[in-house]
Amino acid sequence: MKEEEYKKRFMSGFVNDYFENSYKELVAFFAKDKKISASELKEIINLIEKPKS
C-alpha cells in the first residue's frame, strides 16, 4: 500500500472514531486547543479553494 493511501485510510478511521466523522470537528478541536493558528487555518482555506493541480 502506498503511503498516501495509508494516510487516507488512517485519517478516515481516526476522524470517524474520534470526531463523529467530521473533519470540521477535528479542525475545531485543534483550534480550541491552540494547536493551529488563525493564519494556518487561512492557509488551509486557500488550499481548499485553490488546490494545486
Secondary structure, 3 states (H helix, E strand, C coil): CCHHHHHHHHHHHHHHHHCCCCHHHHHHHHHHCCCCCHHHHHHHHHHHHCCCC
